[in-house]
Amino acid sequence: MSTAVPQPPQPLWEPDPARAEGAAITRFQSWAAQAHGAPADGGYPALHRWSVESLDAFWAAVADWFGVRFSTPYERVLGDRAMPGARWFPGAVLNYAEHALRTAEDPLRSGDAALLHVDETHGPEPMTWAELRLQVGSLAEALRALGVRPGDRVSGYLPNVPQAVVAFLASAAVGAVWTSCAPDFGAQGVLDRFQQVEPVVLFAVDGYRYGGKEHDRRETVAELREGLPTVRAVVHVPLLGSPAPADALDWSELTSAGTEPVFEQLPFDHPLWVLYSSGTTGLPKAIVQSQGGILLEHFKQIGLHCDLGPGDRFFWYTSTGWMMWNFLVSGLLTGTAIVLYDGSPGFPDTAAQWRVAEATGATVFGTSAAYVMACRKAGLHPARDFDLSRVRCVATTGSPLPPDGFRWLHEEAGEPVWIASVSGGTDICSVLAGGVPTLPVRIGELQAPALGTDLHAWDPSGLPLVDEVGELVVTSPMPSMPIRFWNDPEGTRYHDSYFDTYPGVWRHGDWITLTSHGSVVIHGRSDSTLNRQGVRMGSADIYETVERLPEIRESLVIGVEQPDGGYWMPLFVHLADGATLDDTLRDRVRSTIRAHLSPRHVPDDIIEVPAIPHTLTGKRIEVPVKRLLQGVPLDKAVNPGSVDDIGLLRHYEELARTRR
Ligand SMILES: CC(=O)CC(=O)O
């Protein structure tokens, strides 16, 4: 039997040695070797090992390297390392927004662009660091005058526009807890989120432009106001130019006083924002991350892994309803200008995002793997048709980038472009594995686990696997892990979301392979969360909406990753007596979902089934159905003893066979 170690596949791309030498991560390693005991040799693998074996030294080094301003110093790096419940930097006091606006204090930089706003009607409109700082300062003062205090929630029903960044930073400056939804969410979707956290202020647009059309949202905003009795003030953001309703405050009046910001000094674990992640049952999880935890995690990820700094322009196509928006805004931490594109990814044509990258001089351009595949399918030639000479990295997320996506980017996105396929999520508002500017890129692989991320692939009994598919686990705490879920006083939902499979160990819910050459391959969700174009959606939302229709007795929605990188999201319906699944009913199902949730929630197919299978405790069976649809045989996909009617599952097994 041969014991030869498998040879890694040939790299698709390797960093230019001079570039690798100058990368922040290389300089960080040399400095940390002197100042914090990091290994001077062994490159990224050695640095990564040290970062997870010496968590305290690593995170102290990150804080030092990025010059984190602790207005009261920390007593220790990790007070308690139990998961959940790790205590980071006890005693430390700071403010996230102060760091995001630091560049404005530099007279040589304050006149540079901090934000570049693009929409479907205009090219880049800059806002300088000085302007951003004063707008944030003015709005923070206005929020205080409205009685907003640290810990109060401030909500935004806003697209990806400068006003959203200003409102978030002003909230963080005051110590309020930010939360946002994109305006393509229907009223019920927003209320399911915001009602959980009881905001005192609502920033809301009158509408937005998307796909060449204006979408008036004033009626939805009225519904939100009705459904949010805790809101004391509504701030009207007139994107479509409509006047403020009589009882709403005017955006420009609150932001034009020219006031220097006052940054509330807050404990490290003070909540910064609430993000939402939809599960399979109940309301979306309301995930709370801390000011200090996000500050350090994003400094590391943006400064070291994305290699972003002053002079860079960071564009990620996102909406305010996805954590990539929060990640994008953190580009400001490293003095980088961020590109806010508020529009359709495919308007006026599929090339839209490349056009934005060209127009803004983006140096790191992030998008979804699905967009890359759409460009490939449309036969685009971005580097031929646009000046992408400034783009040095194209990053993708949302779903694993398929091998053809790597090849296409390598050929069509300009030479030599670094392809960073990254994966993490809302739960940590960051990246667990992805880009490293000093490592080679191999087709279909994420370059490596991120620094400070003790990532492994485990089998069901908790044994580590290499070169085999396992559950993605993180065995040491990370600062951006949730401090808690909102309205989860005992921490039960938080615990059950990540820690019920392997006690004390974070189970992320992805199937991965950790390769023997140190890279990571992601195979998709190991639970049944729907994840379409990077946006996680709860099946529960869809059931709730569809089953309001009298013709639908029960439903089941599944998201299936396809071998070609696509995503198939069928909705199975068990009809009420006498109902027929004809085109009229199909249209009604689609339009109900579109109106109450969003266009993204609309299924690809609606398929009638004789009944929906359940567990013995009455839960709809999603994961086994997904596995059946992926071709796993019935006896491997489900334990028959746990199902109310095993015969129902044969239907899905058969469907998978006929679809192949
Ligand atoms: C970084 C990510 O993992 C983003 C996502 O797909 O949710």
The ligand as an ORCA input file, in Angstrom:
! r2SCAN-3c Opt
* xyz 0 1
  C     -18.990     35.472      3.983
  C     -20.202     34.673      3.729
  O     -20.205     33.479      3.944
  C     -21.366     35.330      3.224
  C     -22.534     34.394      3.080
  O     -22.516     33.577      2.165
  O     -23.495     34.518      3.846
*
